[in-house]
Amino acid sequence: MAYFDVASSAPLHPVARQALQAALDEGWADPARLYREGRRARLLLDAAREAAAEAVGCRPDELTFTPSGTHAVHSGVAGALAGRRRVGGHLVVSEVEHSSVLHAAAAHEAAGGAVARVPVERSGAVDPEAYGRALRADTALACLQSANHEVGTEQPVAAVAEACREAGVPLLVDAAQSLAWGRVEAGWSLLAASAHKWGGPAGVGLLAVRKGVRFAAVGPADEREAGRSAGFPNLPAVVAAAASLRAVREEAAAEAARLRGLVERIRARVAESVPDAEVVGDPERRLPHLVTFSCLYVDGEALLHELDRAGFSVSSGSSCTSSTLTPSHVLRAMGVLSEGNVRVSLPLGVAEADVERFLRALPGVVAGVRERLGAPAHEPAAAAGGGGGAARDGGGLVVDALGKRCPVPVIELAKVIGDVPVGGTVRVLADDTAARLDIPAWCAMRGQEYVGEEPADQGAAFTVRRLV
C-alpha cells in the first residue's frame, strides 16, 4: 500500500519512535519536582524546548508545548485577542485557513467580535495588498497560514507580515504544513504547528509567542508552560516530537528537490493522461511534496475507494464524499472544480516506483468511475434523447437535478448541451451546494457561458448559454 496522505498525518518517524521509547524510561516523572527523577525529566523537557525553538526560529522561553496543533491555534487566537482587547475586537483571517483557525474565528464572532475574511486568488494565495486593506485601527489579530493544507500553495507571509507591522497588528501563522521544510519567513508574532504533520507523535502542538506580544491566556491556568497550556505534559511525546522535527528537517533539505520533481511529474502526467482534469494550486510557490487535482464527472468517494483498492491512500476535498455534503472551503474560495478532487501528499523517502504505479493506474480508475456514472464521452454533439431529467419550458431547456448529488448535476448538463442551439440556454435546477462551484467550472472547461444563478422553488437555477 502506498501512503500518499502525509498532509493529514505522517507516519511516526523512526527517530520519534526511538526518542519516545527512551523518554518513557527517563521522562515519566514530574519535571517541576526537585528530586532526581524530576530533574532528569526537566532536563529532557528543556532540551526538547531548545531543539523545537531552534527549528521554529524563536527563543526557548517563547515556545509552549500544547496537547495538539488545534489547541495551539485556539490558544494562540484566544490569547492574542484577549491580550489586545483594549485595541478592539476585530480579527482578520484568510478564506482558506485551516478549520482550526476558522472555528476560532467563528467562536470569536459568536461572542460579539468582528471577523474579516480575506479572499484568495485562483491559485489559493492571498493578495498582500488586499490583506493589508482588511486591517483596521481596531484589528487585534491577523492570521495567515504559511502554506495551504489542501492545495500546497505557499502564502506571501513576509509581505503580509510587513503590512501587519505597519498597522501595528500581530500576525499568527499556522505553520503546520510547512514547518518540516524550514522556518517560516520572518515577521510573524505568533506561530502554531502540530507534531503529527512531520512524523512526530499525535497529541503534541507548538505555540510560539514572541516577546513583546500582548497575550493573556484564556481559561484556568497553572504554573506549567508559562500558564499558556495547563496540565501535566506528555513528556515522552514532547521529546519525540522535538527529536523528529530536527531529524525531518535534516532529511527535508535533501528530499525537497526530489519530491518537487515527483510532484511536477504528477502535475504534468495528470494533465496529459486524464481528460477533463484540473490541477489546482500555484504551480511555483508551493510545498514540494503536495499536489491536488480535480476530475470532471467523477464521484469523489468512489474515486477514493477505487484508488484505495488499487493500493493508494490519498485524500479529497470533494463534496461528493461520505464525510461532507459541501465542497472544501478551500476549493470554494479558489473558485475551482471540486468534483473528483484528489490530494496527493508524498512522504519523505517515497519510492519513485510507487509514484509511477499511481500514474499508470489513475487514468483507468477515473475512466471506470465515469463509465459507471454514465458520463458523456463527447460534447457538445447532440445526445440522443437528451438527458433523462430534461424538459422544455418557454425559456429553453430545463434539467431537473434536484435531489441529485455531485457530480450528477454536471453530468446531466453535459448530456443535454448538444440539444441546445448555439446561443440558446439551459437551466439546471439543483439543490447540491457543489453545483454552485462545478457548473461555472464546467463552463470554463467547455467554452460555454455561465449566465448566473437565481433562486428556485427548491435549491437554485443555474443558467448556461451554449457558445460552441
ABEGO torsion letter per residue (X at the ends): XBBAAAAABBBBBAAAAAAAAAAAAAAABBAABABAAAAAAAAAAAAAAAAAAAAAGBBAAABBBBABAAAAAAAAAAAAAAAAAAAEABBBBBAABBAAAAAAAAAAAAAGBBBBBBBBBAAGBBBAAAAAAABBAABABBBBBABBAAAGBBBBAAAAAAAAAAAGBBBBBBAAAAAAAEBBBBGBABBBBBAAAAGBBBGBBBBBBBBGBBBBBBEBBBABGGGABBEBBBAAAAAAAAAAAAAAAAAAAAAAAAAAAAAAAAAAAAAAABBGBBBBEBAABBBAABBBBBBBGBBAAAAAAAAAAAGBBBBBABABBAABABBBAAAAAAGBBABGBBBBBBBBGBBAAAAAAAAAAAAAAAAAAAAAAGBBABOABBBBGEBAABBBBAAEBBBBABGBBOAAAAAAAAAAAAABBBGBBBBBBBABAAAAAAAAAAAAAAGBBBAEBBBBABEBBBBBBBAX
